[in-house]
Amino acid sequence: MNKPIKVRGEAERDIGEAYRWYAERGRGLAEEFLRALDAALASIGRHPQAYPAVFGDIRRALLRKFPYSVFYIEEPDAVVVIGCFHVRQDPRRWVARG
């Protein structure tokens, strides 16, 4: 059973920043980033517990081909995305959102 995905505002901003960064580099990278993100979100919705818990109830899924992670919390009726960060960013940034 697929759980619906809810993306918090902060996570939407993270995604927008990454999209804009890749769009500035051209060659379709921004669209490719969104496809990788969509694939990760679909997988999370199908199997939310397949990804490791990295801090308390916060889980992390890595994007393919891009150095980004999706951080989320599984709730009874949905999966809530709290952030989408470059893997080299300070982890305290996403921990504070949980």
DSSP file (Angstrom, degrees, kcal/mol; ACC not computed):
  #  RESIDUE AA STRUCTURE BP1 BP2  ACC     N-H-->O    O-->H-N    N-H-->O    O-->H-N    TCO  KAPPA ALPHA  PHI   PSI    X-CA   Y-CA   Z-CA
    1    1 A M              0   0    0      0, 0.0     2,-0.4     0, 0.0     0, 0.0   0.000 360.0 360.0 360.0 128.9    0.0    0.0    0.0
    2    2 A N        -     0   0    0     45,-0.1    44,-0.2     3,-0.0    43,-0.1  -0.652 360.0-145.1 -81.5 131.6    1.4    3.4   -1.0
    3    3 A K        -     0   0    0     42,-2.3    75,-0.2    -2,-0.4    44,-0.1  -0.764  26.7-107.9 -90.4 141.6    1.4    6.1    1.7
    4    4 A P        -     0   0    0      0, 0.0    75,-2.8     0, 0.0     2,-0.5  -0.370  30.2-129.5 -65.2 149.8    0.7    9.6    0.5
    5    5 A I  E     -a   79   0A   0     73,-0.2     2,-0.5    75,-0.1    75,-0.2  -0.891  19.4-167.9-103.9 127.1    3.7   11.9    0.6
    6    6 A K  E     -a   80   0A   0     73,-3.2    75,-3.3    -2,-0.5     2,-0.6  -0.971   7.5-156.3-113.1 129.4    3.4   15.3    2.3
    7    7 A V  E     -a   81   0A   0     -2,-0.5    75,-0.1    73,-0.2    73,-0.1  -0.919  13.1-136.8-110.0 117.3    6.2   17.8    1.7
    8    8 A R     >  -     0   0    0     73,-2.3     4,-2.2    -2,-0.6     3,-0.2  -0.251  25.9-108.3 -66.2 159.3    6.7   20.5    4.3
    9    9 A G  H  > S+     0   0    0      1,-0.2     4,-2.1     2,-0.2     5,-0.2   0.865 118.8  54.7 -56.8 -40.5    7.4   24.0    3.2
   10   10 A E  H  > S+     0   0    0      1,-0.2     4,-2.1     2,-0.2    -1,-0.2   0.906 108.9  48.4 -62.3 -40.4   11.0   23.9    4.3
   11   11 A A  H  > S+     0   0    0     70,-0.3     4,-2.5     2,-0.2    -1,-0.2   0.884 107.9  54.6 -67.9 -38.2   11.6   20.8    2.2
   12   12 A E  H  X S+     0   0    0     -4,-2.2     4,-2.4     1,-0.2    -1,-0.2   0.901 108.7  49.2 -60.3 -39.8    9.9   22.5   -0.8
   13   13 A R  H  X S+     0   0    0     -4,-2.1     4,-2.5     2,-0.2    -2,-0.2   0.907 109.3  52.0 -65.7 -41.1   12.3   25.4   -0.5
   14   14 A D  H  X S+     0   0    0     -4,-2.1     4,-2.2     2,-0.2    -2,-0.2   0.933 111.4  47.0 -57.8 -46.6   15.3   22.9   -0.3
   15   15 A I  H  X S+     0   0    0     -4,-2.5     4,-2.8     1,-0.2    -2,-0.2   0.904 111.2  51.6 -63.7 -42.9   14.1   21.2   -3.5
   16   16 A G  H  X S+     0   0    0     -4,-2.4     4,-2.6     2,-0.2    -1,-0.2   0.899 109.1  50.3 -61.3 -41.9   13.6   24.6   -5.2
   17   17 A E  H  X S+     0   0    0     -4,-2.5     4,-2.2     2,-0.2    -2,-0.2   0.923 112.9  45.8 -62.8 -44.7   17.1   25.7   -4.3
   18   18 A A  H  X S+     0   0    0     -4,-2.2     4,-2.5     2,-0.2     5,-0.2   0.915 112.2  51.7 -65.1 -42.8   18.6   22.5   -5.6
   19   19 A Y  H  X S+     0   0    0     -4,-2.8     4,-2.6     1,-0.2    -2,-0.2   0.938 110.9  47.4 -58.9 -48.1   16.5   22.7   -8.8
   20   20 A R  H  X S+     0   0    0     -4,-2.6     4,-1.9     2,-0.2    -1,-0.2   0.898 110.1  53.2 -62.1 -40.2   17.7   26.3   -9.4
   21   21 A W  H  X S+     0   0    0     -4,-2.2     4,-0.6     1,-0.2    -1,-0.2   0.935 113.8  42.1 -60.4 -47.0   21.3   25.4   -8.8
   22   22 A Y  H >X S+     0   0    0     -4,-2.5     3,-0.7     1,-0.2     4,-0.7   0.856 109.6  58.3 -70.1 -33.9   21.1   22.5  -11.4
   23   23 A A  H >< S+     0   0    0     -4,-2.6     3,-0.8     1,-0.2    -1,-0.2   0.871 101.1  56.7 -62.6 -36.0   19.1   24.7  -13.8
   24   24 A E  H 3< S+     0   0    0     -4,-1.9    -1,-0.2     1,-0.2    -2,-0.2   0.748 103.4  54.6 -66.2 -23.4   22.0   27.2  -13.9
   25   25 A R  H << S-     0   0    0     -3,-0.7    -1,-0.2    -4,-0.6    -2,-0.2   0.627  97.9-161.0 -86.5 -14.0   24.3   24.5  -14.9
   26   26 A G    X<  +     0   0    0     -3,-0.8     3,-1.7    -4,-0.7    -1,-0.2  -0.203  54.7 107.2  74.7-162.3   22.1   23.6  -17.9
   27   27 A R  T 3  S-     0   0    0      1,-0.3    -1,-0.1     2,-0.1    -4,-0.1   0.710 110.7 -69.6  58.0  26.5   22.1   20.3  -19.9
   28   28 A G  T 3> S+     0   0    0     -5,-0.1     4,-2.1     1,-0.1    -1,-0.3   0.642  94.9 135.8  74.3  13.5   18.8   19.2  -18.4
   29   29 A L  H <>  +     0   0    0     -3,-1.7     4,-2.6    -7,-0.3    -6,-0.2   0.873  66.9  55.2 -64.5 -37.0   20.3   18.6  -15.0
   30   30 A A  H  > S+     0   0    0     -8,-0.4     4,-2.1     2,-0.2    -1,-0.2   0.919 110.4  44.8 -63.5 -43.3   17.4   20.2  -13.2
   31   31 A E  H  > S+     0   0    0      2,-0.2     4,-2.1     1,-0.2    -1,-0.2   0.882 112.6  51.7 -67.9 -37.6   14.8   18.0  -14.8
   32   32 A E  H  X S+     0   0    0     -4,-2.1     4,-2.2     2,-0.2    -2,-0.2   0.888 107.8  53.0 -65.1 -38.5   17.0   14.9  -14.2
   33   33 A F  H  X S+     0   0    0     -4,-2.6     4,-2.5     1,-0.2    -2,-0.2   0.930 108.8  49.4 -60.3 -45.9   17.3   16.0  -10.5
   34   34 A L  H  X S+     0   0    0     -4,-2.1     4,-2.9     1,-0.2    -2,-0.2   0.875 109.3  52.0 -63.3 -37.0   13.5   16.1  -10.3
   35   35 A R  H  X S+     0   0    0     -4,-2.1     4,-2.2     2,-0.2    -1,-0.2   0.914 110.7  47.7 -64.4 -41.7   13.1   12.7  -11.9
   36   36 A A  H  X S+     0   0    0     -4,-2.2     4,-2.1     2,-0.2    28,-0.3   0.900 113.2  48.6 -64.7 -40.2   15.6   11.2   -9.3
   37   37 A L  H  X S+     0   0    0     -4,-2.5     4,-2.7     2,-0.2    -2,-0.2   0.926 110.4  50.5 -64.7 -45.4   13.6   13.0   -6.5
   38   38 A D  H  X S+     0   0    0     -4,-2.9     4,-2.3     1,-0.2    -2,-0.2   0.895 110.1  50.6 -60.1 -40.5   10.3   11.6   -7.9
   39   39 A A  H  X S+     0   0    0     -4,-2.2     4,-2.1     2,-0.2    -1,-0.2   0.913 111.3  48.1 -63.8 -42.5   11.7    8.1   -8.0
   40   40 A A  H  X S+     0   0    0     -4,-2.1     4,-2.6     2,-0.2    -2,-0.2   0.921 112.1  48.9 -64.2 -43.7   13.0    8.4   -4.4
   41   41 A L  H  X S+     0   0    0     -4,-2.7     4,-2.5     2,-0.2    -2,-0.2   0.885 110.1  51.5 -64.7 -38.4    9.6    9.7   -3.2
   42   42 A A  H  X S+     0   0    0     -4,-2.3     4,-1.8    -5,-0.2    -1,-0.2   0.919 111.7  47.1 -63.6 -42.7    7.7    6.9   -5.0
   43   43 A S  H  X S+     0   0    0     -4,-2.1     4,-2.8     2,-0.2    -2,-0.2   0.903 111.1  51.2 -65.2 -41.6   10.0    4.3   -3.4
   44   44 A I  H  < S+     0   0    0     -4,-2.6    -2,-0.2     1,-0.2    -1,-0.2   0.919 109.1  51.5 -60.8 -43.9    9.6    6.0    0.1
   45   45 A G  H  < S+     0   0    0     -4,-2.5   -42,-2.3     1,-0.2    -1,-0.2   0.866 114.8  42.6 -62.2 -36.9    5.8    5.9   -0.4
   46   46 A R  H  < S+     0   0    0     -4,-1.8    -2,-0.2   -44,-0.2    -1,-0.2   0.888 135.2  13.5 -75.4 -40.4    5.8    2.2   -1.2
   47   47 A H    ><  +     0   0    0     -4,-2.8     3,-1.9    -5,-0.2     4,-0.3  -0.561  66.3 166.7-138.3  69.5    8.3    1.1    1.4
   48   48 A P  G >  S+     0   0    0      0, 0.0     3,-0.7     0, 0.0    -1,-0.1   0.786  79.7  51.8 -61.5 -27.5    8.9    3.9    4.0
   49   49 A Q  G 3  S+     0   0    0      1,-0.2     4,-0.1    -5,-0.1    -5,-0.1   0.438  86.2  85.4 -89.6   2.8   10.7    1.6    6.5
   50   50 A A  G <  S+     0   0    0     -3,-1.9    -1,-0.2    -7,-0.2    -6,-0.1   0.681  80.6  73.2 -74.0 -16.6   13.1    0.3    3.9
   51   51 A Y  S <  S-     0   0    0     -3,-0.7    10,-0.1    -4,-0.3     2,-0.0  -0.735  93.3 -98.9-102.9 149.5   15.4    3.3    4.5
   52   52 A P        -     0   0    0      0, 0.0     8,-1.9     0, 0.0     2,-0.5  -0.309  25.1-123.0 -71.2 144.2   17.5    3.7    7.6
   53   53 A A  E     +B   59   0A   0      6,-0.2     6,-0.3     1,-0.1     3,-0.2  -0.732  30.0 179.3 -77.6 129.0   16.5    5.8   10.6
   54   54 A V  E     +     0   0A   0      4,-2.9     2,-0.2    -2,-0.5     5,-0.2   0.591  69.6  11.8-111.3 -16.0   19.3    8.3   11.1
   55   55 A F  E >  S-B   58   0A   0      3,-1.4     3,-2.5     1,-0.2    -1,-0.3  -0.716 118.9 -54.7-163.2 108.1   18.1   10.3   14.1
   56   56 A G  T 3  S-     0   0    0      1,-0.3    -1,-0.2    -2,-0.2    -3,-0.0  -0.398 122.6 -16.0  58.3-124.2   15.2    9.2   16.2
   57   57 A D  T 3  S+     0   0    0     -2,-0.2    17,-0.5    41,-0.1     2,-0.4   0.409 109.6 112.7 -91.2   0.5   12.2    8.6   13.8
   58   58 A I  E <   -BC  55  73A   0     -3,-2.5    -4,-2.9    15,-0.1    -3,-1.4  -0.627  49.4-166.3 -80.5 127.4   13.8   10.6   11.0
   59   59 A R  E     -BC  53  72A   0     13,-3.1    13,-2.2    -2,-0.4     2,-0.4  -0.745   6.4-145.2-111.1 160.3   14.7    8.4    8.0
   60   60 A R  E     - C   0  71A   0     -8,-1.9     2,-0.4    -2,-0.3    11,-0.2  -0.988  11.0-173.0-132.3 133.3   17.0    9.1    5.0
   61   61 A A  E     - C   0  70A   0      9,-2.3     9,-3.1    -2,-0.4     2,-0.3  -0.991  20.9-137.9-120.7 131.4   16.8    8.1    1.4
   62   62 A L  E     - C   0  69A   0     -2,-0.4     2,-0.3     7,-0.2     7,-0.2  -0.667  16.4-125.3 -88.2 142.0   19.6    8.9   -1.0
   63   63 A L        -     0   0    0      5,-2.7     3,-0.5    -2,-0.3     2,-0.3  -0.609  27.2-114.2 -81.2 145.2   18.9   10.1   -4.5
   64   64 A R  S    S+     0   0    0    -28,-0.3   -24,-0.1    -2,-0.3   -25,-0.1  -0.617  93.8   1.7 -78.3 139.1   20.5    8.2   -7.4
   65   65 A K  S    S+     0   0    0     -2,-0.3    -1,-0.2     1,-0.1   -32,-0.0   0.360 118.7  82.5  69.7  -3.7   23.1   10.1   -9.4
   66   66 A F  S    S-     0   0    0     -3,-0.5     2,-1.9     2,-0.2    -3,-0.3  -0.986  81.8-124.8-132.4 142.7   22.8   13.2   -7.2
   67   67 A P  S    S+     0   0    0      0, 0.0    20,-2.6     0, 0.0     2,-0.3  -0.281  73.5 113.0 -82.8  55.3   24.5   14.0   -3.9
   68   68 A Y  E     - D   0  86A   0     -2,-1.9    -5,-2.7    18,-0.3     2,-0.4  -0.928  49.3-155.6-127.6 150.4   21.2   14.7   -2.1
   69   69 A S  E     -CD  62  85A   0     16,-2.7    16,-1.8    -2,-0.3     2,-0.5  -0.955  10.9-141.4-123.6 144.7   19.2   13.0    0.6
   70   70 A V  E     -CD  61  84A   0     -9,-3.1    -9,-2.3    -2,-0.4     2,-0.4  -0.926  17.4-159.5-102.7 124.9   15.5   13.1    1.4
   71   71 A F  E     +CD  60  83A   0     12,-2.7    11,-2.4    -2,-0.5    12,-1.5  -0.898  22.3 160.5-106.9 133.9   14.8   13.2    5.1
   72   72 A Y  E     -CD  59  81A   0    -13,-2.2   -13,-3.1    -2,-0.4     2,-0.4  -0.955  34.1-136.6-150.5 164.3   11.3   12.1    6.3
   73   73 A I  E     -CD  58  80A   0      7,-2.4     7,-3.0    -2,-0.3     2,-0.6  -0.986  22.8-133.6-124.1 134.3    9.1   10.9    9.1
   74   74 A E  E     - D   0  79A   0    -17,-0.5     5,-0.2    -2,-0.4    -2,-0.0  -0.794  25.1-175.1 -89.9 125.4    6.6    8.1    8.7
   75   75 A E        -     0   0    0      3,-3.1     3,-0.5    -2,-0.6    -2,-0.0  -0.700  41.8 -98.1-109.4 167.3    3.2    8.9   10.3
   76   76 A P  S    S+     0   0    0      0, 0.0     3,-0.1     0, 0.0    -1,-0.0   0.850 120.4  21.9 -56.3 -36.3    0.3    6.4   10.5
   77   77 A D  S    S+     0   0    0      1,-0.1     2,-0.3   -74,-0.1    -3,-0.0   0.393 129.5  12.1-115.6   3.6   -1.4    7.8    7.4
   78   78 A A        -     0   0    0     -3,-0.5    -3,-3.1   -75,-0.2     2,-0.5  -0.983  65.4-111.9-165.0 169.0    1.4    9.5    5.4
   79   79 A V  E     -aD   5  74A   0    -75,-2.8   -73,-3.2    -2,-0.3     2,-0.6  -0.975  30.3-152.2-111.8 129.6    5.1   10.1    5.0
   80   80 A V  E     -aD   6  73A   0     -7,-3.0    -7,-2.4    -2,-0.5     2,-0.5  -0.909   3.7-148.4-109.5 115.9    6.2   13.7    5.8
   81   81 A V  E     +aD   7  72A   0    -75,-3.3   -73,-2.3    -2,-0.6   -70,-0.3  -0.716  18.0 177.1 -83.0 123.0    9.3   15.0    4.0
   82   82 A I  E     -     0   0A   0    -11,-2.4     2,-0.3    -2,-0.5   -10,-0.2   0.598  60.0  -7.2-103.3 -14.5   11.1   17.4    6.3
   83   83 A G  E     - D   0  71A   0    -12,-1.5   -12,-2.7   -72,-0.1     2,-0.3  -0.973  39.5-150.8-173.4 159.4   14.1   18.2    4.1
   84   84 A C  E     + D   0  70A   0     -2,-0.3     2,-0.3   -14,-0.2   -14,-0.2  -0.882  38.1 172.7-139.0 103.8   16.1   17.5    0.9
   85   85 A F  E     - D   0  69A   0    -16,-1.8   -16,-2.7    -2,-0.3     2,-0.1  -0.833  39.7-106.7-122.2 150.5   19.8   18.3    1.5
   86   86 A H  E >   - D   0  68A   0     -2,-0.3     3,-2.0   -18,-0.2   -18,-0.3  -0.485  41.4-118.0 -63.2 142.3   23.1   18.0   -0.2
   87   87 A V  T 3  S+     0   0    0    -20,-2.6    -1,-0.1     1,-0.3   -19,-0.1   0.678 110.9  57.9 -65.1 -16.4   25.0   15.2    1.6
   88   88 A R  T 3  S+     0   0    0    -21,-0.3    -1,-0.3     2,-0.1     2,-0.1   0.423  82.4 110.0 -93.5   2.8   27.7   17.6    2.7
   89   89 A Q  S <  S-     0   0    0     -3,-2.0    -4,-0.1     1,-0.1     0, 0.0  -0.396  85.7 -85.9 -76.6 157.6   25.4   20.0    4.6
   90   90 A D    >   -     0   0    0      1,-0.2     3,-1.8    -2,-0.1     4,-0.5  -0.439  32.5-142.5 -62.8 121.9   25.5   20.2    8.4
   91   91 A P  T 3> S+     0   0    0      0, 0.0     4,-2.0     0, 0.0     3,-0.4   0.714  94.5  74.1 -63.5 -19.3   23.2   17.5    9.8
   92   92 A R  H 3> S+     0   0    0      1,-0.2     4,-1.7     2,-0.2     5,-0.1   0.778  86.5  66.5 -63.4 -23.0   22.0   19.8   12.5
   93   93 A R  H <4 S+     0   0    0     -3,-1.8     4,-0.4     1,-0.2    -1,-0.2   0.926 109.1  33.2 -65.1 -45.4   20.0   21.6    9.9
   94   94 A W  H >> S+     0   0    0     -4,-0.5     4,-0.8    -3,-0.4     3,-0.8   0.802 112.2  61.6 -83.2 -28.1   17.6   18.7    9.2
   95   95 A V  H >< S+     0   0    0     -4,-2.0     3,-0.8     1,-0.2    -2,-0.2   0.890  99.4  57.4 -62.3 -38.0   17.6   17.3   12.8
   96   96 A A  T 3< S+     0   0    0     -4,-1.7    -1,-0.2     1,-0.2    -2,-0.2   0.739 102.5  56.0 -65.0 -22.4   16.1   20.6   14.0
   97   97 A R  T <4        0   0    0     -3,-0.8    -1,-0.2    -4,-0.4    -2,-0.2   0.728 360.0 360.0 -81.9 -22.6   13.2   20.1   11.6
   98   98 A G    <<        0   0    0     -3,-0.8    -1,-0.2    -4,-0.8    -2,-0.1   0.506 360.0 360.0 -65.8 360.0   12.2   16.7   13.0
